Amino acid sequence: MNTLSYRTKSANDAYVKRDWHIVDATNLTVGRMSAKIAAILRGKNKPYYTPHTDCGDNVIVINADKVVFTGNKLNDKEYLTYSGYPGGQKAEVAKDLLRRRPEVVIERAVKGMLPKNRLGRAMYKKLFVYAGAEHPHGAQKPQPLTF
């Protein structure tokens, strides 16, 4: 009775096939787009998704400077950084951060939706965000991903 066919198979690194996807962020809402990207980075779109394994795909985001916020978030949302020193906390409004470093807006949104452990950090490394329409990953032949 060694051949039990009803056992659930867990995915491992040898079993996982990683694809490359490209997302054009023009006129997409930051939160909704980031939630879908985080699900793809985790591998939740695959039938063999396993929570304790990195099953996700690589995602390239272009035109990060053309994303939109709903409501008054562009003027009200603040991004906080803290240096660790007394009085070292700085706040920046989303409009200023989007103008200065548009990649950071999407990177922080997606990173906040991933697990907070070494598995989440490995998933986050498969995200590539670019402000313009050009990217250096043409050799990987990324497939367009629409939401």
N, C-alpha and C positions, 0 to 999 in steps of 0.2 A: 504494500500500500504506500509506496514511495511517490507515486505520481498523483499528487493532489492538485486538481485543476482549478480549484476554487480559491486558491491563495491570491491575495492582492500583491501585485508586483510593485515595488517601490523603484522610482527612477534613481539612477546614479549617473556619475559623470560620463561613463561609457555609453549610456543609453540616450542621453539628452542630445538633441540636434538643435544647434543655435542658428537662427536666421538673423538677417539684418533688415530692419525696417527704417523708413525715413518718413518723418512727419513734417509737413509744412504748417507752421504755427500761425500763419497769417489769418487774422480775424477769429482766432479760437480763444475761448475763455480759459484762463490760466488753470483754475481748479478742476474743471471738467476734463481738460486735456491731460493734466498731470495725473489724475486718477486712472485714466485709461492707460497712460504710459507706465505707471507703477504696476498695474496688473500685468502688462506684457513683460516688464522686467522681472517680475516674480514668476512668470510662467503659467499664470492662471488661465490663459487662453488655450492651453494644451491639454489633451485628454489624459496625459500621464503626469499631471501636476502632483508634486509631492511637497508638503510644506517644509520639510527639513533639508531639501536639496535645491540648489540653484538651477531651476529648469528654464529660466527666462531667456529672452532674445536680446540682441543688441538693438538700441534705438538711437537714431540720429534725429535731432530736432533742428530745423533750419528756420530762418526768419523769426528768431526769438524776439526781435525788437518790434514785431508787429502784433503781439498778443494783446488781448483786451481784458479788462476787469469789469465786472458787473457792478451796478450801483455806484456808490461813492468810494469804492475801495481804492481807486487810483489816488485819491487825495487823503483818505483816512487811514489806510493800512500802513503800519510802521514795521520796518525790519530792524530788530535790535541786535547789536553786537556788544560783547563785553570782553575787555582785554584781560581781566583778572585783577587789575589794580583798582584801588579806591577812586571813584569818580571816572572809571574807564568805560562806562556804558554809553553807547552812541545809538541814536535812532535816526532812521532815514525813511522818508515817505516813499511809497511805491513809485510814484511818478518820477522822482529823482533817481531812484535806483534803476528803473527801466531805461532812463535816458543815459545813465552813466555805465552800467554793466547789465545789459538785458539778459544775459545768460544766467545770471545768479537768481533771477526771479523764478525761472522754471526749475533750475537745479534744486533750490531750497524747497519748492513746492513738492517735487517728486521725492526728495530725500525724506521729507516729513511723513510720507505715505508708505515708506518701506520699513521693514522690521529694524528695531534698534539693537542689532547685534552684529557679529562678524559676517553672518549670512547676508544681512541687509547691506553691509558695506561692500560685499562682493557684487551684489546686484547693482548697486549704485555706480560701480566702475564701468558698467556696460551702457551708460547714458552719455551721449555726446551732444552738446548744445552749442549752436553757432548763431551769432546775431544776424548774419547775412545769408544769402542764398547759396554760397559756396561752402563745400566741405571736402576734406581730404580722403574720404572713404569710398571713392568711386570703384576701387578694385574689388570691394566686397559685394558689389552689385545689390544695393539695398532695394527692397520692394516698397513701393509707396503704400502708406497706411493712412486711410481716411477715417474720420470719426463722424 
